[in-house]
Amino acid sequence: MTAQERGSGPAPPPAGSDLGRRTRARRQQLALTREEVATRAAASPGYLRYVEESDARPGIAFLLRLADALDTTVAELAGRTVELPPGLAEAAARPEVLALSTTECWARLSTHGVGRIAVTVDGSPAIFPVNYTVTGDKIAFRTAPGSGPAAAAGGRAALEVDHIDDAFSEGWSVLAVGPARTVTSDTDARWLGTVARSAPWVGERPQWIVLEPDRITGRRIRATRARPPDTP
């Protein structure tokens, strides 16, 4: 199936788009070299580098080939879905739900990312997105004192992280549950600041919260492809 058949849209992205950044991020996510993607897209590595690093405005023919090479859509590469929730694609015809082991769950959490912390605020459930950092068997995130995410400290909390691949109607989710506490040691706070891969996306957040999961579970939805009929 081509990217156009997956609803990628007929027009190239506008000037000044972040096509290059999204192309590079998707290529790295798939662990592909620039040469491999260029071969798939019938382009030269030099041109692909130009697309990734400059304000390129390629035509729709190249964009369709590039989207197919990266197993995604032109809409995703152009950032047209950034204001939409993930999971807009139709469900796969043959979905398979697989339980993730504890090791697989930690591997998907990786070293950092964005997750959602579930807490109780004024007697009501609430969920907030947070930039998190994994350190050993703990998950840490920064917030502001008195903010919603800060309510996690002093009780049990849950952090959920997931990833959706609309191109293949696949995805996974991991849920980590356990006690959370405020980091009160300046030394520990400084150390967490040095190992964090990303600063908070919404400004200064000086308070570190550490979640120590005593339960971590996950599942993966995989789209199985129909097998070709047996031939003599």
N, C-alpha and C positions, 0 to 999 in steps of 0.2 A: 504494500500500500504506500502510495506517495504521500508526501507532506501535504499536498494540496487536497488529496482525498480525505485527510484527517482534519480538514477544516482550518488550514493555516491562513487563509485569506489571500487575495489576489495581488496585493500591492507590497512593494518593498518598504522597509521602515523609513520614517522621515529623517531628514538631515539632523545630526546632533544626537541620534539615538545611542543607546549603549549596546548596540549589536556586538561590538568587539568583545566587550567584557563578558557578555552572556555566552558568546561563542567559546571563549577561552575557558570559562567556568564549566560549561557542559563538557568540553573536550577533556578537561582534567578530571571531571567526575567519572567519565568513562575510561580513564587511564589510557587515553590515546595520544600518540605523538602528533605533532603538526603534520608530519609527512604522511602518516596513516590517514588522517582526515582529508588531507589534500588529495590523496589518491582516490579515496571514496567519492569525493566531490568533483573529480575530474578537473582539478585546478593545480597550480604550482604551489609548493610550500611558501614561496616568497609572497604570492598574492594572499594566501591565507594569513600570513603574518601581518600583511598590510591591513587586512580586514580586522584582525584582532587588536592591533595597536594604533590604528588611525581612525579618523572619522570617515570611513569608507561608505559609499552608497552603491552597493552592487545591485544588479538587476534581479528581477524575480526568478529568472531561470537558474542563476547561481544560488540564490537563497533556497530554492526548492531542493537543489542537490545537496547543499550544505545541511539543511534540516534533516534530510534522509540519512546523510553520513553520520549525523549525531543522534539519530533515533529520536527526533523531536519534531517540532513544527516551527514554521516561520513565525507564527504568533508568539510562541514562547521565546524565540531568539530575539524578536523585536521588542519584547516587553509589553505586548498588548494585553497579557493576562495578569499583570501585576496587581490590578485592583480587583481581581476575581478570586474566589476561593479555589483551592486545588480540588481535583476530583470531578471536573466538568465532563470528562470523557464518559462514554457509556461503559457499563460493566463488561468485563471480558466474557466471552461465550463459555469458557471452561475455567472458571476461577478455582484455585486451590488455596486453602488456608493452612498455613504451617506454623506450628508453635516454635518460638525461638528459645534456644537454651540461654542460660545466664551469660555464658561467654559471648554468644551471638548478640545478646542485648547490649552488653557493654561495648562490643565492637561497633555497633550501630550508633551508640551515643558518641563514640569517638572521643576526641579530646575537648571539643567545644561545639557550640551551636546555639540555636534558639529553640526553646521549649516553652511549655505552659505550666505554670505552677498553680495548683489548686489549693485554696485555703478557705477558711471561714472568716468573714469580716462582718462584725455586728450581727452575728447569728445567722448570716446567710452565706451560701456558697458563692465563691468568686474564682475566676480564672484569669491569670495575667501572663502575657508573654515575657520571658526573661532571657538574656544572654547567659548561658551557663558554661562552666569550666569543669571538666572531670579531672580529679586528682586522686589517684589510687582507687579506693572503693567509695569515694565521696563525690558529691556534686555540689559545686558552689556557684552562687550568683550574687551580683551586686544590686542593691536597691537603695532607696532613700528612706531614712527613719520615718516611721509613721505612715508609709505608703502601703498600698494593698499587699504587694508581695512580702513586705516585712512582717505581715501577720502570720507567716509560716513559722517564724521562730517561736520556740517554747511549746510546740505541739507536734502532731503528726501532719505531714503534708505529702502531696503527690506531685510528681513532675512527669509530664507526658511529652514525648518527642516522636515525631513521625515524618515520613517522607512519602509523597505521592508522585508517581510517574504517569501523567495523563496519556503519554504517547502509547504506553503498553497496558494501561488500566491495571497497574500493579502498585504496590506500596507496602509499607511496614509501619508499625507503631510499637513503642516501648514505654512501659509505665514503671516508674520507680517510686516506692512508698516507704516512708520511714520518718524518724524524728528529725526535726530541724532546729538549728540553734544559731544565735548570732555570734559572729567571731569577735571576741573582745580583746584579743591580744594584738597589739600593734605590729608585732613581729610577724604573726601569722597573716595578718591583713596585707602587709607589704609583700610577703612571699606569694600570696595568692595573686596580687597585682602583677608580679613578675611572670607568673606562669600563665596568666590569662591571655588567650589568643586575640581577644577583641575587647575594646572598651564598650561600655553601654551605648546603645544606639541613640538614646534620648537624653544625653547630657550627663552631668555629674551624678553619680550614685555611690556614695562613700561607704555604705554599710554592706558588709559581706554576710551572707547567710549560707550555712553549710547543711546540706541534706545528706543523712547517712542511711541509705536504703537498707532495710531488712527484708524487703521483698521487691524483686524486679522481674517483670514478665514482659513478653512481647509476642507479636505474631506478624506473619508476613502473608500478603495476598499475592499469589503468583498466577499469571495467566498461562495455562498449559495450551500448547498448540496441538491441533488435531494431527494425528499421525497419518502419513500417506498410506493408501491401501497396499496390502502385500502384492507383490508381483511375482510371477513364476520365474 
